[in-house]
Amino acid sequence: MPSSADAVVPILVVSAVLVAGTLAPFGLDAPDGPIRVPLVMCAMTAALVAMKNGHSRSAEQRAGQGVLSYPPYAVLDHARPALSVLHRISGYEIEKTRPVTAGPTAR
């Protein structure tokens, strides 16, 4: 049975590694790359906590693979403003057409 400590341990790991491992030495330059280290360490800690609670490695792998479908949405969501500007600059328009109905044509 999972305990409250199981929920708190990954949060403590990420905050400790975030402060001690990235923000202290790199300061405001940390988001340029080193900030990924605590995120990976937090994911590893969460996986170890899940294995401690009886989850199999294959179940964790399947859960992680499901997460991989989200980055394209995030990229397109952040790119949408730039794409809108490019769309406006290019002047590309989709022409409106009359709807096509099935069956005999009306006269």
Disulfide bonds with the S-S distance in Angstrom:
none
